[in-house]
């Protein structure tokens, strides 16, 4: 009996290309997406959602992706300082910039005050604090990244017996 189950798993893996847990996880993701779609339809915002989704895909793939890829390549090609290239340290800029960009992407109508009327109507609050808060979060992300970078540089210098650049 065990041999049959193992053989069936191997055949399924060969046919599918990954383990069965991957397939189950994929079906679970489709289920969550289907549920979200039913909520969008029930809210009556399907057309707006589709326009937003297509716009986001087009804006990201045709505008934003080439821009941040070009910026990353420029950072990777910075001239070497001493005997070290800046490549590994670029991650300390990528992570906070990526997180800050993601927050901006999610909350841009509030940060840029593009939805002031609707937000005030729904909550009786203003969108004024969002820009300042996003800037503070961005500052904290970059400061935290700089702190981690500094600590790792200092620890690496002590281990190697010399201070790095």
C-alpha positions in Angstrom: 0.0 0.0 0.0 2.8 2.4 0.9 4.6 1.7 -2.3 1.5 2.6 -4.3 1.0 5.9 -2.5 4.7 6.8 -3.0 4.5 5.9 -6.7 1.3 8.0 -7.1 3.0 11.0 -5.4 6.1 10.7 -7.6 3.8 10.5 -10.8 1.9 13.5 -9.6 5.1 15.4 -8.9 6.5 14.6 -12.3 3.3 15.6 -14.1 2.6 18.8 -12.0 6.3 19.8 -11.6 6.0 20.5 -7.9 4.8 18.8 -4.7 1.1 18.4 -3.9 1.3 21.0 -1.1 2.2 23.5 -3.8 -0.9 22.6 -5.7 -3.1 22.8 -2.6 -1.7 26.2 -1.8 -2.4 27.3 -5.3 -6.0 26.3 -5.0 -6.3 28.1 -1.7 -5.0 31.3 -3.3 -7.5 30.9 -6.1 -10.2 30.5 -3.4 -9.1 33.7 -1.6 -9.0 35.6 -4.9 -12.5 34.3 -5.8 -13.8 35.4 -2.4 -12.3 38.8 -2.8 -13.9 39.1 -6.3 -17.3 38.2 -4.8 -16.8 41.0 -2.2 -15.9 43.5 -5.0 -19.0 42.5 -7.0 -21.2 42.7 -3.9 -19.9 46.2 -3.2 -20.8 47.2 -6.7 -17.4 48.4 -7.6 -16.3 45.9 -10.2 -15.7 48.4 -13.0 -13.7 50.7 -10.8 -11.7 47.7 -9.4 -11.0 46.5 -13.0 -9.9 49.9 -14.1 -7.7 50.3 -11.0 -6.2 46.8 -11.5 -5.4 47.2 -15.2 -4.1 50.7 -14.6 -1.8 49.4 -11.8 -0.5 46.6 -14.0 0.1 48.9 -16.9 1.6 51.7 -14.8 3.9 49.2 -12.9 5.0 47.1 -15.9 5.5 49.9 -18.4 6.6 52.9 -16.2 7.6 52.0 -12.6 9.5 48.8 -13.2 11.9 50.2 -15.8 12.5 53.3 -13.6 13.4 51.4 -10.5 15.4 48.8 -12.5 17.4 51.6 -14.1 18.0 53.2 -10.6 19.2 49.9 -9.2 21.5 49.4 -12.2 23.0 52.8 -11.6 23.5 52.1 -7.9 25.2 48.7 -8.8 27.6 50.5 -11.2 28.9 53.0 -8.7 32.6 53.1 -8.7 34.5 51.0 -6.3 35.6 52.6 -3.0 38.9 51.2 -1.9 38.8 47.4 -2.4 35.0 47.1 -2.0 32.2 47.5 -4.5 29.0 49.0 -3.3 26.9 46.1 -4.5 26.0 44.4 -1.2 25.3 47.7 0.6 22.7 48.6 -2.0 20.3 46.3 -0.2 20.3 48.8 2.6 18.8 51.3 0.3 16.6 48.9 -1.7 14.6 47.6 1.3 13.5 50.9 2.9 12.9 52.4 -0.6 10.8 49.4 -1.6 8.8 49.4 1.6 8.3 53.2 1.4 7.2 52.9 -2.2 4.8 50.1 -1.3 3.2 52.3 1.4 3.0 55.2 -1.0 1.4 52.9 -3.6 -1.2 51.6 -1.2 -2.0 54.9 0.5 -1.3 57.5 -2.2 -4.9 58.8 -2.4 -4.7 59.8 1.2 -1.0 60.9 1.2 -1.5 63.1 -1.8 -4.9 64.3 -0.6 -6.6 63.0 -3.8 -9.5 61.5 -1.9 -10.0 64.3 0.7 -13.7 64.7 0.0 -14.6 61.0 0.1 -12.4 60.4 3.1 -13.9 63.3 5.0 -17.4 62.3 4.1 -16.9 58.7 5.2 -14.9 59.3 8.4 -15.3 63.0 9.3 -11.5 63.2 9.4 -9.0 65.0 7.3 -6.2 63.5 5.1 -3.8 66.1 6.3 -1.7 63.9 8.6 -1.0 61.2 6.1 1.8 62.9 4.2 3.7 63.7 7.4 3.2 60.2 8.8 4.4 58.6 5.5 7.5 60.8 5.6 8.1 59.9 9.2 7.7 56.2 8.4 10.1 56.6 5.4 12.6 58.4 7.6 12.4 55.7 10.2 12.8 52.9 7.6 16.0 54.6 6.2 17.3 55.4 9.7 16.8 51.8 10.8 18.5 50.5 7.7 21.4 52.9 8.2 21.7 51.7 11.8 21.7 48.0 10.8 24.3 48.8 8.1 26.5 50.7 10.5 26.4 47.9 13.1 27.2 45.3 10.6 30.0 47.3 9.1 31.5 47.9 12.6 31.1 44.2 13.5 32.6 43.1 10.2 35.6 45.4 10.8 36.3 44.1 14.2 36.1 40.5 13.0 38.4 41.1 10.1 40.9 43.0 12.3 40.6 46.2 10.3 38.1 49.0 9.8 36.2 49.0 6.5 35.8 52.1 4.4 
